[in-house]
Amino acid sequence: MVSLAPKRLRPRIFNTAFESGLRSLVLLTACYPARLGLRRLVVLDHLVVHTADVDGPASLHPQEESRTAELLVRRGLVSAGLSLMGTKQLIIRYATPDGFRFEAGEEAGSFVDLLRSEYTSKLKERAAWLAAVIVPLADDEIDALVKDRMDRWATEFQSDYGVST
């Protein structure tokens, strides 16, 4: 059967394991030597591009009404990105009594230093800010922060579309 889909001329790079893996690599490098779990990395992956949502620097990505859903679908992308970066030993996975934890690999810092676009420079700045301000928080504090923001996003979404709360 002949496919009617248009032929893709350029490789897809947005919303891929590669893009998410690079963000995780930048985050883990900023947090080194901390080892972070998948759950925390999913939240940080979201926050690193939406830092203004947590009173941080200007967000890298536009403010969308679907931020709540965006956070919920990131887990698979982040997991795939961690695995991808793990194939090159840029991210190391450790089994711990509390589950798997991830750490920047030995060459991660050197690799991240080579990323010099304006976007990656801003990404590294935001990752450093998160490492200093958000990463030290306890899990329950991060949970409360995310829940508060998700409630706020839901309210914004509902008011944007005339839905009463």
C-alpha positions in Angstrom: 0.0 0.0 0.0 1.3 3.5 -0.9 1.6 6.0 1.9 -0.1 9.3 1.4 1.8 11.0 4.2 4.2 13.7 3.0 7.9 12.8 3.0 9.7 14.3 6.0 12.7 16.3 4.7 14.3 17.1 8.0 14.7 14.9 11.0 12.3 15.6 13.9 14.2 17.0 16.9 11.5 18.6 19.1 9.5 16.5 21.6 11.9 13.6 21.1 14.0 11.5 23.4 17.1 13.3 22.1 15.8 16.8 23.1 14.6 15.5 26.5 17.9 13.6 27.0 19.9 16.8 26.3 17.8 18.7 28.9 18.3 15.9 31.4 22.0 15.9 30.7 22.2 19.7 31.3 20.1 19.3 34.5 22.2 16.5 35.9 25.4 18.3 35.1 24.1 21.4 36.9 23.1 19.2 39.9 26.3 17.1 39.9 27.1 15.1 42.1 23.5 14.7 43.0 21.7 11.5 41.8 18.1 12.2 40.9 15.2 9.9 40.4 13.0 9.8 37.3 10.1 11.5 39.1 12.1 14.5 40.0 13.8 14.7 36.6 10.3 14.7 35.0 9.4 17.7 37.1 12.7 19.4 36.5 12.5 18.8 32.7 9.2 20.7 32.8 10.4 23.5 35.0 13.7 24.1 33.2 11.7 25.4 30.2 8.9 27.0 32.3 11.0 28.6 35.1 8.8 31.7 35.3 6.0 29.4 36.6 8.0 29.0 39.8 9.1 32.6 40.1 12.4 32.0 38.3 14.0 33.5 35.2 12.0 34.1 32.1 10.7 30.8 30.6 12.4 29.4 27.6 9.2 28.1 26.1 5.9 29.9 25.6 3.2 29.8 28.2 0.6 27.3 26.9 -2.7 26.4 28.4 -1.8 22.7 28.1 1.1 22.9 30.6 -0.7 20.5 33.0 -1.1 17.9 30.2 2.5 18.6 29.1 3.8 17.7 32.5 1.8 14.4 32.5 3.2 13.1 29.2 6.8 13.9 29.9 7.6 10.8 31.8 8.0 8.6 28.7 10.1 11.2 26.9 12.4 11.8 29.9 12.9 8.1 30.4 13.7 7.5 26.8 16.1 10.5 26.8 17.9 9.2 29.9 18.3 5.8 28.2 19.6 7.4 25.0 22.2 9.5 26.9 23.1 6.4 28.9 24.1 4.6 25.7 27.1 7.0 25.5 27.7 7.0 29.3 26.8 10.7 29.5 24.2 9.8 32.1 24.8 6.9 34.5 21.9 4.9 36.1 22.3 3.5 39.6 20.1 1.0 41.3 19.4 2.1 44.9 17.1 0.9 47.6 14.8 3.8 46.7 14.8 2.9 43.0 16.9 4.0 40.1 18.8 7.3 40.3 20.6 9.1 37.6 23.9 11.1 37.6 25.9 13.0 35.1 28.6 10.7 33.6 32.3 11.4 33.6 32.3 13.2 30.2 28.9 15.0 30.7 30.4 18.3 31.8 32.8 18.4 28.8 30.0 17.6 26.5 27.6 20.2 27.9 30.4 22.8 27.7 30.4 22.2 23.9 26.8 23.3 23.7 27.1 27.0 22.9 23.9 28.1 21.1 21.9 31.0 22.6 19.2 28.5 23.6 21.5 26.0 25.3 23.3 28.9 27.2 19.9 30.0 28.5 19.0 26.3 29.3 22.2 25.9 31.3 21.5 29.2 33.2 18.0 27.9 34.1 19.3 24.5 35.1 21.8 26.1 37.4 19.0 28.2 38.9 16.9 25.0 39.5 19.9 23.2 41.0 20.3 26.0 43.5 16.7 26.8 44.3 14.4 23.8 43.5 16.6 20.7 43.7 17.4 21.1 47.4 13.7 21.0 48.3 12.3 17.9 49.9 10.0 15.7 47.7 6.9 16.8 49.6 7.8 20.5 49.0 8.3 19.9 45.3 5.0 18.0 45.2 3.2 20.9 46.8 4.9 23.4 44.4 3.8 21.4 41.4 0.3 20.8 42.7 -0.1 24.6 43.4 1.1 25.4 39.9 -1.1 22.7 38.3 -4.1 24.1 40.1 -3.1 27.6 38.9 -2.7 26.4 35.3 -6.0 24.6 35.4 -7.7 27.9 36.6 -5.9 29.9 33.9 -7.1 27.4 31.3 -10.6 27.4 32.5 -10.8 31.2 32.6 -9.3 31.5 29.1 -12.1 29.4 27.8 -15.0 30.7 29.9 -15.3 27.7 32.1 -16.4 28.6 35.6 -14.7 27.0 38.6 
